[in-house]
Amino acid sequence: MIQIISGEKGKGKTKILIEKVNTEVRAAKGSIVYLDKSNKHMYELSNKIRLENIRDYYIENQSEFIGFICGIISGDHDLQAVYLDSFLKIAYVNENDFESVFSKLEKISEEFHVDFVLSVSMNKNQLPENIKKNVIVSL
């Protein structure tokens, strides 16, 4: 399952994402990973959540990002969910290739039973039609 928190930059998506992950971890049976472009939110996250700064891994494009996601999954068979803050930036995605990357994440989610929650700096009406159903919060 993939859920999206959408809205323009500066609308409060990260705050909602952090609240959601901190709530989910209390009842989680597996592990949870939070991917971000910095360590800025380290002290806002529960210590049960694994924070990874994507910039520490020299990822430069979408293919490397998808490979990184698969590497996280292959290294943690108890992985329950991955939260991705600033998804467009950390995954090197623009509006034109959003559907392609989203489709790969959907396949990964279904195959390995891992949920993804993305914060996306786009308004809901800018998202492709088939992806709008995944929006849980629109700011």
C-alpha positions as CSV (number, residue, x, y, z in Angstrom):
1,M,0.0,0.0,0.0
2,I,1.2,3.5,-0.8
3,Q,-0.2,6.6,0.9
4,I,0.5,10.2,-0.1
5,I,0.5,13.4,1.8
6,S,0.4,16.1,-0.8
7,G,0.7,19.9,-0.8
8,E,2.9,22.8,-1.8
9,K,6.2,23.3,-0.1
10,G,5.9,24.7,3.4
11,K,2.4,23.6,4.1
12,G,3.2,21.2,6.9
13,K,3.5,17.8,5.2
14,T,6.6,16.8,7.2
15,K,4.8,17.5,10.5
16,I,1.9,15.3,9.5
17,L,4.3,12.6,8.3
18,I,6.3,12.6,11.6
19,E,3.0,12.4,13.6
20,K,1.8,9.5,11.5
21,V,5.1,7.5,11.8
22,N,5.4,8.1,15.6
23,T,1.8,6.9,16.0
24,E,2.3,3.9,13.8
25,V,5.5,2.7,15.5
26,R,3.6,2.2,18.8
27,A,1.6,-0.6,17.4
28,A,4.1,-1.8,14.8
29,K,4.9,-5.5,14.7
30,G,7.8,-5.0,12.2
31,S,10.5,-2.3,11.8
32,I,9.9,1.2,10.3
33,V,12.4,3.2,8.2
34,Y,12.1,7.0,7.7
35,L,14.1,8.4,4.7
36,D,14.9,12.1,4.6
37,K,17.3,14.4,2.9
38,S,19.0,15.4,6.2
39,N,19.1,14.4,9.9
40,K,17.1,17.5,10.9
41,H,14.1,15.6,12.3
42,M,16.1,13.0,14.2
43,Y,14.9,14.2,17.6
44,E,11.3,14.4,16.6
45,L,11.1,10.7,15.6
46,S,10.7,7.9,18.1
47,N,13.9,6.0,18.8
48,K,12.2,2.9,17.5
49,I,12.3,4.3,14.0
50,R,15.4,4.0,11.8
51,L,16.2,7.4,10.2
52,E,18.3,7.3,7.1
53,N,19.7,10.4,5.5
54,I,19.5,9.6,1.8
55,R,22.4,12.0,1.0
56,D,24.8,9.7,2.9
57,Y,24.5,7.1,0.2
58,Y,25.4,9.1,-2.9
59,I,22.2,8.4,-4.8
60,E,22.1,10.4,-8.0
61,N,19.0,9.2,-9.9
62,Q,15.7,7.3,-9.8
63,S,17.2,3.9,-10.6
64,E,19.7,4.2,-7.8
65,F,16.9,5.3,-5.5
66,I,14.8,2.2,-6.3
67,G,17.8,0.0,-5.8
68,F,18.4,1.6,-2.4
69,I,14.8,0.9,-1.5
70,C,15.2,-2.7,-2.5
71,G,18.5,-2.9,-0.5
72,I,16.7,-1.7,2.6
73,I,14.0,-4.3,2.1
74,S,16.4,-7.2,1.4
75,G,18.4,-6.3,4.5
76,D,15.4,-6.2,6.8
77,H,12.9,-9.1,6.5
78,D,10.7,-7.6,9.3
79,L,10.3,-4.3,7.5
80,Q,6.7,-3.1,7.8
81,A,6.8,0.5,6.4
82,V,9.0,3.1,4.8
83,Y,8.2,6.8,5.2
84,L,9.7,9.1,2.6
85,D,9.9,12.8,3.4
86,S,10.5,15.1,0.4
87,F,9.9,12.2,-2.0
88,L,10.4,14.2,-5.2
89,K,13.8,15.3,-4.1
90,I,15.2,12.2,-2.5
91,A,13.9,10.0,-5.4
92,Y,15.0,12.4,-8.1
93,V,11.4,12.5,-9.5
94,N,9.8,15.2,-11.5
95,E,6.2,15.6,-12.6
96,N,6.8,13.8,-15.9
97,D,8.2,10.6,-14.4
98,F,6.2,10.5,-11.2
99,E,3.9,7.7,-12.5
100,S,6.8,5.5,-13.6
101,V,8.6,5.6,-10.2
102,F,5.3,5.3,-8.3
103,S,4.5,2.2,-10.4
104,K,7.8,0.6,-9.4
105,L,7.1,1.4,-5.7
106,E,3.7,-0.2,-6.0
107,K,5.2,-3.4,-7.4
108,I,7.8,-3.4,-4.6
109,S,5.1,-2.8,-2.0
110,E,2.9,-5.6,-3.2
111,E,5.8,-8.1,-3.7
112,F,7.4,-7.6,-0.3
113,H,4.4,-6.5,1.7
114,V,5.9,-3.2,2.7
115,D,3.9,0.0,3.1
116,F,5.1,3.3,1.8
117,V,4.0,6.8,3.0
118,L,5.2,9.7,0.8
119,S,5.2,13.4,1.3
120,V,5.0,15.0,-2.1
121,S,5.4,18.7,-2.9
122,M,2.6,18.8,-5.4
123,N,-1.1,19.7,-5.0
124,K,-3.5,16.8,-5.4
125,N,-4.8,18.2,-8.7
126,Q,-1.3,18.1,-10.1
127,L,-1.0,14.3,-9.5
128,P,-1.8,11.8,-12.3
129,E,-5.5,10.6,-12.1
130,N,-4.7,7.0,-11.2
131,I,-2.5,8.2,-8.2
132,K,-5.0,10.6,-6.6
133,K,-6.7,7.7,-4.9
134,N,-3.6,7.2,-2.7
135,V,-3.7,10.7,-1.3
136,I,-4.6,10.6,2.5
137,V,-3.9,14.2,3.2
138,S,-4.1,17.1,0.8
139,L,-2.8,20.5,2.1
